[in-house]
Amino acid sequence: MIDSSELRKQISIFIPLSDWRAIREEAARRGVPMTELCRQWMANDLKRLRNSQASPSLD
């Protein structure tokens, strides 16, 4: 879930047109914007990343 009170930044990536089309088609199939589909795909990795940054390292 996105915290609406947190400041937000945009990221951009370059991908092959064929990948962009595949993402667009999948988003349309699911009835969500491409941005939301990408957020969904990134959610678990972002959660893991946030958790690893919140925990002090034992190194």
N, C-alpha and C positions, 0 to 999 in steps of 0.2 A: 504494500500500500504506500502511496506517495504522501508524504507529510506536506500539506499545502502551505504550512507556515515557513517551511525551509526555503532558503534561496535556491534558485534553480539555474542551471547552465545547460546550454545546448551543445551536443557533440555532432560532428559530421564525419562520415566515412565514405570512402570511394570503394564501390564494389562493381563487378562486371554487370553490364546491362541485363544479361540473362539471369543473374541472381536477383537483381532488383525486380525484374518481371515476376520471378517465382515468388518473392516476398509479397508483391502486390496482389498476385492471384490468391495466395494463401490468406492474406488479410481480407480480401473480398469474400472468400469462401466462408471465413469465420464471422464476417460482418463487423470487423473492427478496423480502425485506421492502421496503417502500416506502423506508425510510431507505437501504438499500443501493443501490437504484435511483437515488436522488437523488445519493448519493456517486459512483456510476459516471458519472452525467451531469456532475458537477462536476469530475471528476478532471483532465481536460486543462486546464481553466481554472485550477484550483488549482496545477497543476504550473507553468504559465506564470507565474502570480502569484508563486509562491515563487522561481522563477528570476529574475524581474525585481527582486525585493527583495534577492536575494543579490548581484546585480551592481551595482557602484557606477555611478551616473549620470555621463554625460560632459557634462552640461549646463554 
